Amino acid sequence: MEQKLLNLYHDTGIYQLELGQAIMMVVGLLLVFLAIKKGFEPLLLLPIGIGAVLVNIPGAGFMAAPVYDATGHMVSPGGLQYYIYHGGIETGLFPLLIFMGVGAMTDFGPMLANPKTLLLGAAAQFGIFATVIGAVLLGAFGIMDFTLADAAAIGIIGGADGPTAIFVASRLAPELLGAIAVAAYSYMALVPLIQPPIMRALTSVEERSIKMEQLRHVSKGEKIVFPIVVTVLVAMFLPSAAPLLGMFCFGNLMRECGVVDRLSDTAQNALINIVTIFLGLGVGSKLSAEAFLNIETLGILSLGLVAFSIGTATGVLMAKIMNKFSATAINPLIGAAGVSAVPMAARVANKVGLEANKQNFLLMHAMGPNVAGVIGSAVAAGVMLSYVGG
């Protein structure tokens, strides 16, 4: 009887629990706390946090692979998170579906009304490439063990686009996926804290007070033609970026064409919500103790912050340069919205602008570079996949 009780105790998670697993369960609960109490990207951080807790429960087998005998018959099925990760994240399915839903929720009007904002979205991607160089140098000097593929995946964090970061990491550095995803979504959630000091440091009160002219009306035809043209051009010149931008533009076309409202509504609501749940659980499955608790994770978090900061700064600086050559005034604050944290970065630009001038409403102007940043980060991802993955 005592032996049976002892065997039963040995089968419990309490007996099998290792220090690293306990630490990662605490990390998962911390993400849950930040999601619920602080409101930091709750739609993703909550399922990611729960996924981290589940995958670190010893003996539960949430990430266990299926076991087959010599004849090919399944002896033991795989765990829930195993199938979620391999079916939705490793294949790139979930990030692409998320992009379709984001496209269905996005209005290209502000960007089309002021096409110059495409340059701001492009400038903000400089943080991605600068961080790739930094990660490569860390690897070259032996400070961190980062390969070129690892560096490319880490650099995408600078675009402040979670699905894009996950999509690239799943192809170039799957072993770093958990840290990259947590960094990407954490910095997206911290946009209101990270960006304003950088914006204020690079601009004067007079620059922040600049009022911009009202945007022109964008016709329905323009909104329908634009996603089609972007998809075709990207597919022709940079095929590796076509999956992300193709799904993004497809979602937007459903929104703008006006003949598939039910599909557009599904993409914006039910579908993207379902995929978000599974995406979070799948990302959480990569937050196991052995994959997360290492010096590389600290390096990823640090480089991600650098990438995001550089992207914010270069967007602001590009707006200041453009303002010197533009016939109409451009408020440099909207350049910070060139990172693709939609629509939070645009809201932050509007908030900082209102602090300098109570009549300065920049939200719609900032949405232009904000949407351009989504396109820019997807193109940057395509460049990384084509150059490194190829």
URBEL-V925546 format. One record per pair of residues at least 6 apart in sequence whose ideal C-beta (glycine too) atoms are under 6 Angstrom apart, sorted by the first residue. I is the first residue (numbers start at 1). J is the second residue. Records with the same first field share a line. If there is no record, write none. Layout:
I=J  J
This chain:
9=15
13=57  58  59
16=58  59
17=58
20=289  293
21=56  58  289
24=52  56  287  289
25=53  56
28=49  52  53
31=45  48  49
32=49
34=40  45
35=42  45  46
40=189
41=185  188  189
43=276
44=185  280
47=277  280  281
48=280  283  284
51=281  284  285
52=284  287
54=62
55=62  63  81  285  288
61=79
62=79  80  81
63=79  81  82  285
64=78  79
65=78  82
66=74  77  78
67=75  76
68=74
69=75
81=285
84=278  281  282
85=282  285
88=94  278  282
89=170  282
90=170
92=167
94=275  279
95=163  166  167
96=243  247
97=275
98=163  275
99=163  244  247  248
100=247  250  251  267
101=267  268  272
103=248  251  252
104=251  254  255  264  267  268
105=268
106=252  371
108=223  226  371
109=218
110=364  367  368
111=117  368  371  372
112=218  222
113=215  216  218
114=368
117=368  369  372
118=372
120=315  318  319  335  338  369
121=338  369  372  373  376
122=376
123=314  315  318  338
124=311  315  338  339  373
125=376  380
126=314
127=158  307  310  311
128=155  156  158  159  380
130=310
131=155  158  303  306  307
132=151  152  155
135=146  151  154  303
136=151
138=144  146
139=146
144=299
148=388
149=172  173  388
150=173
152=172  384  388
153=168  169  172  173  180
154=300  303
155=307
156=164  165  168  381
157=165  183  184  304  307
158=307  308  311
159=340  377
160=188  308  339  340  341
161=340  377
162=184  185
164=377  378  381
165=180  184
166=181
168=381  384
169=177  180
170=177
171=389
172=388  389
177=286
178=286  287  291  292
179=297  300
181=283
183=300  301  304
187=304  308
188=341
191=341  344  345  348
192=348
195=312  336  348
196=352
198=312  313
199=316  333  336  352
202=316
203=332
205=356
207=332
208=333  356
209=356  357
210=329  331
211=360
212=331  365
213=328
215=364
223=256
224=256  257
227=249  252  253
230=249
231=246  249
234=241  242  245
235=242
238=382
240=382  385  386
241=378  379  382
244=378
245=378
251=267
254=260  263  264
255=264
311=339
312=336
315=335  336  338
316=332  335  336
318=335
319=330  332  335
320=332
322=330
323=330
331=362
333=349  352  353
334=349  362  365  366  369
336=349
337=345  346  349  366  369  370
338=369  373
339=345  373
340=373  374  377
342=370
345=370
346=363  366  367  370
349=362  366
350=362  363
353=360  362
354=360
